[in-house]
Amino acid sequence: MSPDHVSTACLIALDWGTSSLRAWLLDASGHVLDERATADGIMQIADGDFEAVFARVAGDWLAAHGALPALACGMIGSRGGWVEAPYVTTPADPADLASRLTPVAVAGTTLHIVPGVNQAADAARLPDVMRGEESQVHGALAADPGLAEHAWLVLPGTHCKWVEIEQGRIVGFKTFMTGELFAVLRAHSILGRPAQDTTPSDDPAAFALGATTARDTGVAGGFSALFSARSRLLAGELQPASSLSYLSGLLIGEELRSVFAGRDDRPPLCLIGDETLCARYRTALAHFDIDDTTHQPDAARYGLMRIARAADLIQGTPS
Amino acid sequence: MSPDHVSTACLIALDWGTSSLRAWLLDASGHVLDERATADGIMQIADGDFEAVFARVAGDWLAAHGALPALACGMIGSRGGWVEAPYVTTPADPADLASRLTPVAVAGTTLHIVPGVNQAADAARLPDVMRGEESQVHGALAADPGLAEHAWLVLPGTHCKWVEIEQGRIVGFKTFMTGELFAVLRAHSILGRPAQDTTPSDDPAAFALGATTARDTGVAGGFSALFSARSRLLAGELQPASSLSYLSGLLIGEELRSVFAGRDDRPPLCLIGDETLCARYRTALAHFDIDDTTHQPDAARYGLMRIARAADLIQGTPS
């Protein structure tokens, strides 16, 4: 794109989750012409008037550029969202997702909602679901095509997803409730109380102790070590201000212990999302002798662009 | 004791925990002459006036029988309790506990507080602590001396304890936060929400599915299956009203998976405490092919009697 080239808006892309909404105005190459982030997650829209939120966020883009197509991923397509967008069952590539969009007429255009992905139970797997991560995953694969053949993509968060990719398809995945567990244990359990009387500090040594404690539980597993976040305090091995760092290390360490238990090999690992949280995972992974992970920042808009293109929503060719 | 024998009160025994207080007036044989249960757990005594609570609960016993010795176990001896009673480190038998009582002068007599037991960290064990369970354990051993040589005593609850006994001594133990995890996940996590719109039912099939799901995670461990309490619901495999039964089975099942992982043998198992909760554990144990557990109802007062006798607090001989 040359400096004197004026890009033409082609797509409104939305990552519309439980607690937040991000929106981008994109050209045919996926360049960001404008963007917005609001707190209008589906849990925050008490009256269910998603149309009003959409108009507030994207109305001026539509007024300026005409009836642009819009594409949204995330919990907006769940039962508690705008319209339920049925799941696509694994394996799932961008074409599978693009062929199963759920359209909603709104503000003179069509908002297409990306389906979530589900996994049926079999002998090796529990049933599982994702909404939004499928778009981030395919965005990361667009940014780093070397991962497409075989990789594990890891999306830390409230519900951390470990997604296995083969030949550019999501072939299986597992959800760990690590982020939510940390939040509820911090706010509501005996493990969170000591830190409430302090200014909790980010203590790398306590985080490392938590991660290695979980790792070293072996087959017993990290659930069995949860109470150590209290007993180490009573034993003087841990300070109240560091107790949340320990708990965080223990929970992330247990997630890693579980994933790698009984495995001799693994494909390349890529962490996706918020850099601060991904850095915590990288630190914990180092305690499992893993230091070759790559990182993709939140890749939702790249994935939405890919899916939009696969669905023929985009006019024009990439520059 | 013959019917015409009038028992003489010898001991006021108290099991004084976080959320409740139970008190017994006992004769020299440990027979209950009177008893009381109140909600005066240490968390409920906001002003810290334990003396007033003691006087309210035991004042008329002291008035009627003179300055009886009193013995208390439980969180009353913790930092947040009346007086901190230092821990006795494993191994711990009744004589060890009796030799380390912490006296408090109150209402014209002496209240002796039983020490908790702690376990120092070593290569095989994490640090751990108990307060109150040591008295229940030694009470159960008094009631069933066959367990003294080698056994695992299991005390389900907010913080479930697995206590290993050898030669009548507590030689090691492990705390599982199973009860607290269930409570916080039920009240504060996404896993508890579906049941909030229903009348939760006790569903044995859902409990069994949870327990076997955790069991079958193998080395991955039951943390990795936590999200299945949601995904099975979305997959139509679980009903909202049964979701708490599933979660309960999953958490108790994970506790059992962890305890038995990598083991070929185990000593006799005895469950101690509330029959309803112990029955849940027995049901889950059956899914691990274990059906030879015994049961002791809450045995705190038997243990307090043993410790009181070992400490020479009791005048008179058992009838």
Interface residues (C-beta under 8 A of the other chain):
Chain A: N118 A120 A121 L126 P127 D128 V129 H159 K174 T175 F176 M177 E180 L181 V184 L185 A187 H188 S189 I190 L191 T213 G218 V219 A220 G221 G222 F223 S224 A225 L226 F227 S228 R230 S231 R232 L234 A235 E237 E254 E255 R257 S258 V259 A261 G262
Chain B: N118 A120 A121 L126 P127 D128 V129 H159 K174 T175 F176 M177 E180 L181 V184 L185 A187 H188 S189 I190 L191 T213 G218 V219 A220 G221 G222 F223 S224 A225 L226 F227 S228 R230 S231 R232 L234 A235 E237 E254 E255 R257 S258 V259 A261 G262
